[in-house]
Amino acid sequence: MNAKKPLMAWACASLLCASAALGQIYKTTDENGNVVFTDQPPAGDRAAEEVKLKQLNTTPAPTPLPAREPAPEEPAGPDYTVSIKFPTDESTIPMGPGNFSVVASTFPPLRAGEVLQLQIDGADRGPAQTGTNWDLTNVFRGAHELTVQRKSAKGEVLTTSDAVTVYVHRPSIKFRNN
């Protein structure tokens, strides 16, 4: 144990001397006239000039901003979805009286008081209902945009399906074959 103390003292003294020597830089010229910079003093009687370095450019570190309190999280409600399963987008309703069915699906299932509202071309078609099927009759010919809205018990729109376009073909009175 006592033998280690002098060894530690010698190691610390060596480190202190070495750190002091690290700050010295010498400039010499070799026999070919080349300028040499070194941290070792030249051996022998060669003339060496000690280089005094200017103070290094330093920038103090910016003070860190105080930690912000995380914003209170809004209670996330369920991610409501509603989609029209039938008819598919760009479907054609063939010749006839303009009757067809619309089938929707919801996730999560409707809760108490929630309803679905079918819209054709942005206008409500019939009363809101809890079912996901609608039987439409006498829809005029032409292109129509169908959407289904999911509404809360208060009547607020929770979500709306993507629009589905259908093309209804119906016979025309103008073009009767006699």
C-alpha angles and dihedrals in degrees: 000000000000091000091060095058097067090044091054092047091051092049092051092048091050092052092050092051092046092051091052090051092051090072094061121095122182130200118207137163118230126218091272093055095254117144112237126194118200142159091223119084109243117263120241124004099321112136114248129187118212110229115222110209121213116241112280119253107249133173121204115241114258115255110255118248115248113264112266121228109246113252112255109261117245109236102257114230121212118288100249120206133178125178138176110240098179134063097030122225115284092016122158120223104212127232113300141088094315097259122148142139130247120208122191135181130208136200123230097022115259114282126219110298096012119124141183123234121200115212128194115197090345096306124110113254109208127327123319113266143186094232125089098219129080126184109207124198134190096009109176119247121264137057117326132183116221125199134166122212125204109215131192124233086266091056095253115145107245096181141340127218123240111270118263118202119212129183115216116203117199133167117262125229089215095063104051118152112228 
